[in-house]
Amino acid sequence: MSELKAGCRALIIGVFYRTNDGKSVFVEQYVPNGESFIYEGQRYADPIPLGDAWLISGDIIVRTGDTGEAKRLGFGLIPGKFLMPLDDDFSHEDEQQKDLTHG
C-alpha cells in the first residue's frame, strides 16, 4: 500500500460522518493542528481542533464551523487515520501475475 501524501487519491474509511465512508477523494495538503489553510484562493481556519488533519476534496459532505450544518462543500479536513491511500502503481501486481502464470 502506498503512503498518504499530498497529490494522491485516498478512500475514506471509518470516519465519524458515515455519509462519506467509502468515497474516493483527492488529498490536497497536510494541515497541522489549529493551522489555517488556503483552498481555491480562500483562507480557512479550523475552529474545532481535530488534531493534525489532511485537506481533501471530492464529493463529500462536511459540517461547517459556523453553524455545524451539514453541507456538500466539496472539501474538508479529516484526520489521516480515516484515509486509506489508493495506490496507482499496480506494477507489483503484474509481476505477481506473471509469476503465477509462467511458474
Secondary structure, 3 states (H helix, E strand, C coil): CCCCCCCCEEEECCCCCHHHCCCEEEEEEEECCCCCEEECCEEECCCCCCCCEEEEECCCCEECCCCCCEECCCEEEECHHHEEEECCCCHHHHHHHHHHHHC
